[in-house]
């Protein structure tokens, strides 16, 4: 029981660290700088940036769900081996 809690808490901390690190990176960039990509401005202006963000969120969520299901299967196999 505690082993599962430990695994999920490590995954949750990793996701939180990734999200906060990415957000800090985005906040550190100055808007309108010489190296500001024009593609991002075009996507933001047309409203398509939300489609890109939604696609990325769906892909990351799918990978996370896949890893959780894989962890459950491996845990089940480990329990069967111990018996």
Secondary structure, 3 states (H helix, E strand, C coil): CHHHHHHHHHHHHHHHHHHHHHHHHHHHCCCCCCCCCHHHHHHHHHCCHHHHHHHHHHHHHHHHHHHHHHHHHHHHHHHHHHC
